[in-house]
Amino acid sequence: MSSSLAPECSEKKERYDTCFIKWYSEKYLRGEGSTNECEGLFKEYKSCLDAALKQKGIHSMIEEARKTSPNNDNAKGLK
């Protein structure tokens, strides 16, 4: 698995990635679970990443790119 864009969030990303791969391969693909059981871990990782990007001044550039994206409807789902 790859590390996070923000090194301080890599542990949270690894926990989420491990959970997601297990859920996806062992449950979702077998039709045993349609609800992503790892959503809480994803929210923790996203919160850490958002904070790191804000601290580094990157978050505002991402938001601006989303506003000017020709596929703005698709970019809204990434928030």
ChimeraX attribute file (.defattr): number of C-alpha atoms within 10 A of each C-alpha:
attribute: neighborCount
match mode: 1-to-1
recipient: residues
	/A:1	7
	/A:2	8
	/A:3	13
	/A:4	15
	/A:5	12
	/A:6	15
	/A:7	12
	/A:8	13
	/A:9	20
	/A:10	17
	/A:11	13
	/A:12	21
	/A:13	25
	/A:14	17
	/A:15	14
	/A:16	20
	/A:17	17
	/A:18	12
	/A:19	17
	/A:20	19
	/A:21	13
	/A:22	14
	/A:23	20
	/A:24	18
	/A:25	10
	/A:26	13
	/A:27	16
	/A:28	16
	/A:29	11
	/A:30	11
	/A:31	9
	/A:32	11
	/A:33	13
	/A:34	12
	/A:35	10
	/A:36	14
	/A:37	15
	/A:38	18
	/A:39	13
	/A:40	11
	/A:41	18
	/A:42	19
	/A:43	13
	/A:44	15
	/A:45	21
	/A:46	16
	/A:47	14
	/A:48	17
	/A:49	22
	/A:50	17
	/A:51	15
	/A:52	18
	/A:53	17
	/A:54	13
	/A:55	10
	/A:56	11
	/A:57	11
	/A:58	12
	/A:59	16
	/A:60	12
	/A:61	12
	/A:62	13
	/A:63	14
	/A:64	10
	/A:65	13
	/A:66	18
	/A:67	14
	/A:68	10
	/A:69	12
	/A:70	10
	/A:71	10
	/A:72	12
	/A:73	11
	/A:74	10
	/A:75	15
	/A:76	11
	/A:77	7
	/A:78	7
	/A:79	9
